[in-house]
Amino acid sequence: MAVTPITELNERARDVFRLVVESYLGTGLPVGSRTISKLASLSLSPASIRNVMQDLEELGLLASPHTSAGRLPTETGLRLFVDGMMQAAEPSIEERRAIEAGIAEGGPIEEALSAATAALSGLSACAGIVMVPKREPVMRQFGFVPLNERQALAVLVGQDGSIENRVVDLPAGVTPVMLNEAANFMSARFHGLTLSEAGETLRREVDGDRSALQGAARELVERGIAVWSHDADDRPVLIVRGQAHLLDDGTAADLERVRQLLEQLEGKQEISRLLESALAGSATKIFIGSENKLFSLSGSSVIAAPYRGGDGRVVGVVGVIGPTRLNYARVIPMVDFTAQTLSRLMR
């Protein structure tokens, strides 16, 4: 259904519609004419308000779930409210600090993304989601720390200052001297290269018999490159946090919808495809209910904003998933601020 332009509603209809939507978003319950008459001084009787609500229902902006049960906004009505009537509230200082706190702790980028998503989930009482940028660390330095006779800790220091550790199995016959030799070789030969570039360089040298390493030391280098490359392939493309927020006290009568939503959250690849549509834009996107087929059954809303890398290009998306009864005026700016914060982190 096409959304009725806000300009086609007279002032009285806009006031009644706004009050119905705001009351519904606050309580999750259908709103009656008497409730509206008490919310503001409209100088309208309950009967007049009922007539206006009937007109809004005929326009497809309100719906009545049961006879004499009051009205609630349709998905079309919510879209009209979000696009044309909502007054966004900027995140408070406390909310900004909560979002920035986890990001400022440092460590692997995935940990910062997970912390930001968890904070966003807690503040919005929704499930937080973030698409992890597919990137390879550029090597600055490499080291091996022996753990025992069969294993060592492979330490990778990236050009961005990040430090990551992985356990690697040692080839037979490797000595501490070989560990040091292999680490020095990798740091010197692969400095400034990505893992895939380092692997390709090593293969060319081995195939051309130009490698300075032989035997166990060369196998150690190959295993070091392999463990990092395999790890990069297995990293999640989507992080979801805070699904438990969807099971609040207000969902007792709507457990089937929540069950469907939780099942949809398990299909991370499907959600990733949805979020990829936000990669092409530069602004926050809002999907309400059946506007997206993935969440048409659960009647859920998605708010997603892209974040950018150091070169200014969009590298990922962060957002929330929750019921259509969201506090859009509060959550949309919060998602946008989180995206801006992540963009600063990626520089």
Sequence and secondary structure as in RCSB ss.txt:
>XXXX:A:sequence
MAVTPITELNERARDVFRLVVESYLGTGLPVGSRTISKLASLSLSPASIRNVMQDLEELGLLASPHTSAGRLPTE
TGLRLFVDGMMQAAEPSIEERRAIEAGIAEGGPIEEALSAATAALSGLSACAGIVMVPKREPVMRQFGFVPLNER
QALAVLVGQDGSIENRVVDLPAGVTPVMLNEAANFMSARFHGLTLSEAGETLRREVDGDRSALQGAARELVERGI
AVWSHDADDRPVLIVRGQAHLLDDGTAADLERVRQLLEQLEGKQEISRLLESALAGSATKIFIGSENKLFSLSGS
SVIAAPYRGGDGRVVGVVGVIGPTRLNYARVIPMVDFTAQTLSRLMR
>XXXX:A:secstr
     GGGS HHHHHHHHHHHHHHHHH S B HHHHHHHS     HHHHHHHHHHHHHTTSEE SSTTS BEE H
HHHHHHHHHT       HHHHHHHHHHHTT S HHHHHHHHHHHHHHHHTSEEEEE      BEEEEEEEE SSS
EEEEEEEETTS EEEEEEE  TT  HHHHHHHHHHHHHHSTT BHHHHHHHHHHHHHTT  S  HHHHHHHHHHH
HHHHHHHHHS SEEEE GGGGS GGGGGGHHHHHHHHHHHH HHHHHHHHHHHHT SS EEEEGGGSGGGTTTTE
EEEEEEEE TTS EEEEEEEEEES   HHHHHHHHHHHHHHHHHHH 
